Amino acid sequence: MHSAQPRPQTASALPLHPQDEVECRRCEVHCDKVVYPSACLSRSCPFVYAYREFGHTYIGCMQKVYEAEIDLDLLRAAERRRDGFGAIRAARRPLPMCRSEVDRCYEGRDGELGCVNPEFSELPRGAPTFRVFARLAPGR
């Protein structure tokens, strides 16, 4: 009889740019990047589109950061409540103007060493993270 030997588990390779991914499943804590569509309206994002159909106005993202098309009246009604409309799972990397964050699903499963992919939590910023304070003139 052939006995099944357990396969040794190998850690999945980290990607070259983990901050560009929208989900991380490299440990038991499942993380997703989420965006807030209500912020797109309040920030006058140039990538918001709207259309009317069946007597309702729907909005969406031309860059497909999120794929849902949302009833504008329902979004505004939810925003009047204390908790607001909330976040939607990002379908692609959030843009610098997006209000985004990382949603950790099972934080209690975090290991002793913490996150195995900490760069995943880096979110895009509207400005560079460094500042040029001196420039050298060529030939001097």
Contacts in CASP RR format, 6 or more apart in sequence:
PFRMAT RR
TARGET T0000
AUTHOR 0000-0000-0000
METHOD contacts of the structure
MODEL  1
MHSAQPRPQTASALPLHPQDEVECRRCEVHCDKVVYPSACLSRSCPFVYA
YREFGHTYIGCMQKVYEAEIDLDLLRAAERRRDGFGAIRAARRPLPMCRS
EVDRCYEGRDGELGCVNPEFSELPRGAPTFRVFARLAPGR
11 26 0 8 1.000
11 116 0 8 1.000
12 26 0 8 1.000
14 26 0 8 1.000
14 117 0 8 1.000
15 21 0 8 1.000
18 24 0 8 1.000
18 117 0 8 1.000
18 119 0 8 1.000
18 120 0 8 1.000
18 122 0 8 1.000
19 119 0 8 1.000
19 120 0 8 1.000
19 121 0 8 1.000
19 122 0 8 1.000
19 123 0 8 1.000
20 93 0 8 1.000
21 33 0 8 1.000
21 93 0 8 1.000
21 120 0 8 1.000
22 32 0 8 1.000
22 33 0 8 1.000
22 89 0 8 1.000
22 90 0 8 1.000
22 91 0 8 1.000
22 92 0 8 1.000
22 93 0 8 1.000
23 30 0 8 1.000
23 31 0 8 1.000
23 32 0 8 1.000
23 33 0 8 1.000
24 30 0 8 1.000
24 31 0 8 1.000
24 32 0 8 1.000
24 117 0 8 1.000
24 120 0 8 1.000
26 116 0 8 1.000
26 117 0 8 1.000
27 109 0 8 1.000
27 110 0 8 1.000
27 111 0 8 1.000
27 115 0 8 1.000
27 116 0 8 1.000
27 117 0 8 1.000
28 106 0 8 1.000
28 109 0 8 1.000
28 110 0 8 1.000
28 111 0 8 1.000
29 104 0 8 1.000
29 105 0 8 1.000
29 106 0 8 1.000
29 107 0 8 1.000
29 108 0 8 1.000
29 109 0 8 1.000
29 110 0 8 1.000
29 115 0 8 1.000
30 104 0 8 1.000
30 105 0 8 1.000
30 106 0 8 1.000
31 102 0 8 1.000
31 103 0 8 1.000
31 104 0 8 1.000
31 105 0 8 1.000
31 120 0 8 1.000
31 121 0 8 1.000
32 89 0 8 1.000
32 90 0 8 1.000
32 102 0 8 1.000
32 103 0 8 1.000
32 105 0 8 1.000
33 89 0 8 1.000
33 90 0 8 1.000
33 93 0 8 1.000
33 94 0 8 1.000
33 100 0 8 1.000
33 101 0 8 1.000
33 102 0 8 1.000
33 103 0 8 1.000
33 123 0 8 1.000
34 87 0 8 1.000
34 88 0 8 1.000
34 89 0 8 1.000
34 90 0 8 1.000
34 100 0 8 1.000
34 101 0 8 1.000
34 102 0 8 1.000
34 103 0 8 1.000
35 65 0 8 1.000
35 66 0 8 1.000
35 87 0 8 1.000
35 88 0 8 1.000
35 90 0 8 1.000
35 94 0 8 1.000
35 98 0 8 1.000
35 99 0 8 1.000
35 100 0 8 1.000
36 85 0 8 1.000
36 86 0 8 1.000
36 87 0 8 1.000
36 88 0 8 1.000
36 98 0 8 1.000
36 99 0 8 1.000
36 100 0 8 1.000
37 59 0 8 1.000
37 60 0 8 1.000
37 61 0 8 1.000
37 66 0 8 1.000
37 68 0 8 1.000
37 70 0 8 1.000
37 75 0 8 1.000
37 85 0 8 1.000
37 88 0 8 1.000
38 75 0 8 1.000
38 78 0 8 1.000
38 79 0 8 1.000
38 84 0 8 1.000
38 85 0 8 1.000
38 86 0 8 1.000
39 45 0 8 1.000
39 98 0 8 1.000
39 99 0 8 1.000
40 47 0 8 1.000
40 48 0 8 1.000
40 59 0 8 1.000
40 60 0 8 1.000
40 61 0 8 1.000
40 98 0 8 1.000
40 99 0 8 1.000
41 48 0 8 1.000
41 59 0 8 1.000
41 75 0 8 1.000
43 97 0 8 1.000
43 99 0 8 1.000
45 61 0 8 1.000
45 97 0 8 1.000
45 98 0 8 1.000
47 61 0 8 1.000
47 62 0 8 1.000
47 63 0 8 1.000
47 65 0 8 1.000
47 95 0 8 1.000
48 59 0 8 1.000
48 60 0 8 1.000
48 61 0 8 1.000
48 62 0 8 1.000
49 59 0 8 1.000
49 60 0 8 1.000
49 61 0 8 1.000
49 62 0 8 1.000
50 57 0 8 1.000
50 58 0 8 1.000
50 59 0 8 1.000
50 60 0 8 1.000
50 72 0 8 1.000
51 57 0 8 1.000
51 58 0 8 1.000
52 58 0 8 1.000
56 71 0 8 1.000
56 72 0 8 1.000
56 73 0 8 1.000
57 71 0 8 1.000
57 72 0 8 1.000
57 73 0 8 1.000
58 69 0 8 1.000
58 70 0 8 1.000
58 71 0 8 1.000
58 72 0 8 1.000
59 69 0 8 1.000
59 70 0 8 1.000
59 72 0 8 1.000
59 75 0 8 1.000
60 66 0 8 1.000
60 68 0 8 1.000
60 69 0 8 1.000
60 70 0 8 1.000
61 67 0 8 1.000
63 92 0 8 1.000
63 95 0 8 1.000
64 91 0 8 1.000
64 92 0 8 1.000
65 90 0 8 1.000
65 91 0 8 1.000
65 92 0 8 1.000
65 93 0 8 1.000
65 94 0 8 1.000
65 95 0 8 1.000
65 98 0 8 1.000
66 88 0 8 1.000
66 89 0 8 1.000
66 90 0 8 1.000
66 91 0 8 1.000
67 91 0 8 1.000
68 88 0 8 1.000
75 85 0 8 1.000
78 84 0 8 1.000
78 85 0 8 1.000
78 86 0 8 1.000
79 85 0 8 1.000
87 101 0 8 1.000
87 103 0 8 1.000
89 103 0 8 1.000
90 98 0 8 1.000
90 100 0 8 1.000
93 124 0 8 1.000
94 100 0 8 1.000
94 123 0 8 1.000
94 124 0 8 1.000
95 124 0 8 1.000
96 124 0 8 1.000
96 125 0 8 1.000
96 126 0 8 1.000
96 127 0 8 1.000
97 126 0 8 1.000
98 124 0 8 1.000
100 123 0 8 1.000
100 124 0 8 1.000
101 123 0 8 1.000
102 120 0 8 1.000
102 121 0 8 1.000
102 123 0 8 1.000
115 121 0 8 1.000
END
